[in-house]
């Protein structure tokens, strides 16, 4: 049979015998071994209880980056993330991934991961409602959805607010917090200034180190007339820039960092003359 070896013999329904060669057996075996049923992956929804909870977690991640990835700051951040993440195996996986990124010094990737995580049940109900309405008025609903997403993107994008006249809202609150902080630092009221720092900062920096840093900075003592002029707000954190007059009357630039807490805006960093005036992280 053309040099092919007969390995078995079969009989058809008509009673006629036919031979199965090595090539036919190989093709049959290959087909059987290579066949795999098609599988469909199911992507589980991983998210947060609500949008404000997700924003609070992102703010904490930014604070970790400000405090130079101190382990205690990461622990505090992860306690907040686990508190607000949906309790499920997928939620635990998300929290573990975020913690690994933070301990690896990659806050930006951790923030993107949180930003991509959907909101919990409330977001799902909204999505179902939109789909139902779309059957009746698809064009109108689509227009509103696109406009809403565009407005949300614009609102969440960090933008510098420039100008010291007639500030309102969070800029006004930040201005007040900045002026009070500079006043306490310049007057040597270290305990009052220390009380204006964020909870995470006070957990990492002792009052003794804080007082020593103030005493060692000649630009702080006697500074007055702080004028904030630039505000940058982004998801629970803020940066304020402006100028202050030193004892000789010379104008000097300053930069203050803030984090939003339940009690209001609390400072996380302060620099004067482009030099950090307060200690950052543990010794």
Backbone torsions as a table, in degrees:
resi	resn	phi	psi	omega
1	UNK	NA	63.5	177.9
2	UNK	56.1	37.5	177.1
3	UNK	77.9	-1.4	-179.0
4	UNK	-89.0	140.7	-176.7
5	UNK	-88.7	132.2	176.8
6	UNK	-79.2	122.0	-177.9
7	UNK	-103.6	-22.7	174.1
8	UNK	-160.1	163.3	-178.5
9	UNK	-123.4	136.4	179.1
10	UNK	-122.0	160.7	179.0
11	UNK	-122.6	130.9	-180.0
12	UNK	-79.7	175.6	-178.8
13	UNK	-64.8	-22.5	-179.0
14	UNK	-86.8	-1.1	178.9
15	UNK	91.5	1.3	-179.2
16	UNK	-87.4	132.7	179.2
17	UNK	-81.5	147.5	171.6
18	UNK	-145.5	152.2	-174.6
19	UNK	-98.0	143.3	173.5
20	UNK	-105.3	120.4	-176.3
21	UNK	-90.0	175.5	177.4
22	UNK	-59.7	-42.4	-178.3
23	UNK	-62.5	-43.5	179.9
24	UNK	-65.3	-39.6	179.4
25	UNK	-65.8	-40.0	179.0
26	UNK	-63.1	-43.3	179.8
27	UNK	-63.4	-40.1	-180.0
28	UNK	-66.1	-42.2	-179.5
29	UNK	-66.2	-41.0	179.9
30	UNK	-61.6	-41.9	-179.7
31	UNK	-63.8	-41.5	-178.3
32	UNK	-68.3	-41.0	-177.5
33	UNK	-74.1	-32.7	-176.8
34	UNK	-82.3	-11.1	-176.8
35	UNK	-77.4	130.5	176.5
36	UNK	-135.2	129.9	177.5
37	UNK	-65.3	142.9	179.9
38	UNK	-69.0	131.6	-179.3
39	UNK	-113.3	143.5	178.4
40	UNK	-112.2	125.6	178.5
41	UNK	-80.1	143.0	177.3
42	UNK	-112.9	117.1	-179.3
43	UNK	-90.1	117.7	-179.3
44	UNK	-77.6	146.1	179.3
45	UNK	-82.0	124.1	177.8
46	UNK	-117.0	128.9	-176.5
47	UNK	-161.9	-161.3	-177.8
48	UNK	-123.2	164.5	-175.8
49	UNK	-60.0	-44.3	177.6
50	UNK	-156.3	175.0	-175.5
51	UNK	-66.8	-39.0	-178.7
52	UNK	-64.9	-33.7	177.4
53	UNK	-64.9	-41.8	178.5
54	UNK	-63.4	-40.9	179.0
55	UNK	-63.6	-38.2	178.6
56	UNK	-63.4	-38.4	179.1
57	UNK	-67.4	-41.7	179.0
58	UNK	-63.4	-38.9	177.8
59	UNK	-61.2	-40.5	179.4
60	UNK	-66.5	-36.9	177.6
61	UNK	-63.3	-41.0	177.8
62	UNK	-64.5	-35.3	178.2
63	UNK	-68.0	-36.0	176.0
64	UNK	-60.4	-43.3	179.3
65	UNK	-64.4	-39.9	178.4
66	UNK	-62.2	-37.9	-178.4
67	UNK	-89.9	17.7	172.0
68	UNK	61.5	40.4	171.8
69	UNK	58.5	39.3	175.8
70	UNK	-64.1	135.9	-177.4
71	UNK	-55.5	-38.5	-179.9
72	UNK	-70.3	-32.7	175.3
73	UNK	-67.0	-37.7	177.3
74	UNK	-65.7	-41.4	178.7
75	UNK	-61.3	-43.4	178.5
76	UNK	-63.1	-42.7	179.1
77	UNK	-61.7	-45.6	-176.9
78	UNK	-68.0	-29.4	175.7
79	UNK	-63.2	-39.0	177.8
80	UNK	-69.2	-42.6	-179.1
81	UNK	-62.3	-45.6	-179.1
82	UNK	-67.8	-29.2	178.5
83	UNK	-66.9	-36.4	-173.9
84	UNK	-98.8	-16.8	-179.9
85	UNK	-72.2	151.2	177.5
86	UNK	-64.1	134.9	-177.5
87	UNK	-82.9	100.5	179.6
88	UNK	-162.6	166.5	177.5
89	UNK	-57.2	-37.7	179.5
90	UNK	-70.5	-35.4	175.9
91	UNK	-64.7	-39.4	177.2
92	UNK	-63.9	-38.3	178.3
93	UNK	-64.2	-41.9	178.4
94	UNK	-60.8	-45.6	-179.5
95	UNK	-63.0	-41.2	-179.9
96	UNK	-63.9	-39.4	179.1
97	UNK	-65.7	-42.7	178.9
98	UNK	-62.1	-41.7	-180.0
99	UNK	-64.2	-40.5	177.9
100	UNK	-62.2	-41.1	179.8
101	UNK	-64.9	-41.5	-179.9
102	UNK	-66.7	-42.3	-179.8
103	UNK	-70.9	-18.1	175.0
104	UNK	-90.1	0.9	178.8
105	UNK	78.3	30.3	-177.1
106	UNK	-121.0	70.3	-178.2
107	UNK	-69.0	-34.1	-178.2
108	UNK	-63.9	-39.8	178.8
109	UNK	-69.7	-38.3	177.2
110	UNK	-63.1	-39.2	179.1
111	UNK	-66.1	-42.2	177.8
112	UNK	-62.0	-38.7	179.3
113	UNK	-62.9	-41.5	176.8
114	UNK	-67.2	-38.8	-177.2
115	UNK	-64.9	-31.8	-179.4
116	UNK	-82.6	-16.8	-178.8
117	UNK	-72.4	127.3	-178.1
118	UNK	-72.7	161.2	175.5
119	UNK	-78.1	158.6	-173.1
120	UNK	-70.5	-139.7	-167.5
121	UNK	-59.8	-34.4	-178.2
122	UNK	-62.6	-42.5	177.8
123	UNK	-63.7	-36.4	179.2
124	UNK	-65.3	-41.5	178.7
125	UNK	-64.2	-39.3	177.8
126	UNK	-62.5	-41.4	179.6
127	UNK	-62.2	-43.0	178.8
128	UNK	-63.6	-40.4	179.3
129	UNK	-63.7	-40.4	179.8
130	UNK	-64.2	-41.4	179.0
131	UNK	-63.2	-39.6	179.7
132	UNK	-65.9	-43.9	-179.7
133	UNK	-67.0	-30.2	-177.4
134	UNK	-63.3	-25.9	178.0
135	UNK	-66.3	-23.0	-178.2
136	UNK	-101.5	-42.5	-176.8
137	UNK	-138.1	68.9	-173.4
138	UNK	-61.9	-46.2	-175.4
139	UNK	-63.7	-43.8	-178.4
140	UNK	-66.0	-43.5	-179.7
141	UNK	-65.5	-41.3	-179.6
142	UNK	-62.7	-40.7	179.3
143	UNK	-63.1	-43.3	-179.7
144	UNK	-66.8	-38.2	-179.6
145	UNK	-65.2	-44.1	-180.0
146	UNK	-64.1	-42.4	-179.8
147	UNK	-64.6	-39.1	179.7
148	UNK	-64.8	-43.5	179.0
149	UNK	-64.3	-39.7	179.4
150	UNK	-64.5	-43.0	178.9
151	UNK	-64.3	-39.1	179.6
152	UNK	-65.5	-40.1	179.4
153	UNK	-65.2	-41.0	178.9
154	UNK	-66.3	-40.9	-177.4
155	UNK	-68.3	-34.7	-176.7
156	UNK	-84.1	-15.7	-178.9
157	UNK	-71.4	135.9	180.0
158	UNK	-69.1	131.5	-179.8
159	UNK	-138.8	132.3	176.9
160	UNK	-73.4	132.3	171.9
161	UNK	-101.2	122.0	-173.9
162	UNK	-114.6	138.8	177.3
163	UNK	118.0	135.2	-175.2
164	UNK	-101.0	6.0	-176.3
165	UNK	-101.1	132.3	171.9
166	UNK	56.0	44.8	175.4
167	UNK	-77.0	145.2	-179.7
168	UNK	-134.2	175.2	175.1
169	UNK	63.9	-141.6	-176.6
170	UNK	-63.5	-30.3	178.2
171	UNK	-62.1	-40.5	178.5
172	UNK	-64.8	-40.9	178.5
173	UNK	-65.0	-39.2	178.3
174	UNK	-68.1	-37.3	177.3
175	UNK	-61.1	-45.9	179.3
176	UNK	-62.5	-43.7	-179.9
177	UNK	-64.2	-38.1	-179.4
178	UNK	-67.9	-47.3	-178.3
179	UNK	-61.6	-42.2	179.6
180	UNK	-66.2	-39.0	179.3
181	UNK	-64.8	-47.4	179.7
182	UNK	-61.8	-40.5	179.2
183	UNK	-60.6	-43.1	179.5
184	UNK	-68.0	-41.4	179.7
185	UNK	-64.2	-44.2	-176.7
186	UNK	-68.6	-32.2	-179.0
187	UNK	-86.3	-2.2	179.8
188	UNK	78.7	15.5	178.1
189	UNK	-82.4	75.3	-171.4
190	UNK	-64.7	-39.9	-178.2
191	UNK	-66.9	-40.3	178.1
192	UNK	-65.3	-43.1	178.8
193	UNK	-65.0	-39.5	179.0
194	UNK	-62.1	-36.3	178.7
195	UNK	-69.0	-16.4	178.0
196	UNK	-88.0	-3.3	178.7
197	UNK	-83.1	158.9	-177.7
198	UNK	-68.6	160.8	180.0
199	UNK	-61.2	-41.7	180.0
200	UNK	-63.6	-41.7	179.6
201	UNK	-62.2	-45.6	-178.2
202	UNK	-67.5	-24.7	176.7
203	UNK	-73.5	-21.5	-176.6
204	UNK	-101.9	-30.3	-175.8
205	UNK	-116.9	124.9	-179.2
206	UNK	-76.6	161.3	178.2
207	UNK	-64.0	-35.6	179.7
208	UNK	-62.1	-46.7	178.0
209	UNK	-63.6	-38.8	179.5
210	UNK	-61.9	-47.4	-179.9
211	UNK	-64.7	-38.7	-180.0
212	UNK	-64.0	-39.3	179.8
213	UNK	-66.7	-39.5	178.7
214	UNK	-64.8	-44.0	-178.2
215	UNK	-66.2	-27.5	-176.6
216	UNK	-86.7	-4.1	-177.0
217	UNK	-106.9	106.6	-177.4
218	UNK	-69.5	-20.9	-178.9
219	UNK	-72.3	-24.9	-177.9
220	UNK	-75.6	-41.6	-173.2
221	UNK	-65.6	122.3	177.3
222	UNK	83.8	1.7	178.1
223	UNK	-65.5	146.6	-176.8
224	UNK	-153.9	172.0	178.4
225	UNK	54.8	54.9	175.7
226	UNK	-69.5	130.6	-178.6
227	UNK	-126.9	96.1	173.7
228	UNK	-66.3	137.7	-177.5
229	UNK	-131.9	-15.2	-179.7
230	UNK	-135.7	134.0	179.7
231	UNK	-129.0	131.8	176.2
232	UNK	-126.5	113.0	-179.6
233	UNK	-111.2	136.2	177.8
234	UNK	-155.4	103.7	170.0
235	UNK	51.1	62.2	174.2
236	UNK	83.4	-0.5	175.5
237	UNK	-126.5	160.0	-178.6
238	UNK	-152.5	155.2	174.4
239	UNK	-130.7	131.5	-179.1
240	UNK	-120.7	131.0	177.5
241	UNK	-122.0	150.1	179.2
242	UNK	-176.9	-155.7	-178.5
243	UNK	-137.5	157.5	179.4
244	UNK	-142.8	150.7	177.9
245	UNK	-94.4	132.6	177.3
246	UNK	-85.1	-172.7	-175.6
247	UNK	-62.1	-29.3	-179.5
248	UNK	-85.6	-2.7	-178.8
249	UNK	89.4	6.6	179.5
250	UNK	-82.5	136.8	-179.4
251	UNK	-78.5	131.5	-179.3
252	UNK	-130.7	138.6	-179.2
253	UNK	-78.0	149.5	174.8
254	UNK	-138.5	158.7	175.9
255	UNK	-137.6	130.4	179.7
256	UNK	-125.0	136.4	176.3
257	UNK	-105.6	144.4	-177.3
258	UNK	-136.6	155.2	172.2
259	UNK	-129.9	141.3	-178.1
260	UNK	-87.3	123.5	177.7
261	UNK	-121.6	178.3	-177.8
262	UNK	-60.4	-33.0	-179.1
263	UNK	-82.9	-4.1	-179.3
264	UNK	123.3	-160.8	-179.3
265	UNK	-78.8	126.9	178.5
266	UNK	-121.1	140.7	-175.4
267	UNK	-73.6	146.9	176.0
268	UNK	-122.5	-17.5	-179.1
269	UNK	-163.1	156.6	176.0
270	UNK	-153.4	129.3	178.0
271	UNK	-126.6	144.7	177.2
272	UNK	-135.0	131.8	-175.4
273	UNK	64.9	32.1	-180.0
274	UNK	63.8	19.8	178.0
275	UNK	-123.4	127.6	178.0
276	UNK	-56.2	127.0	-179.2
277	UNK	-96.4	-15.8	-177.0
278	UNK	-121.8	147.8	179.6
279	UNK	-68.8	150.4	178.9
280	UNK	-123.1	125.3	176.7
281	UNK	73.7	175.4	-178.4
282	UNK	-69.5	162.4	-178.5
283	UNK	-66.6	NA	NA
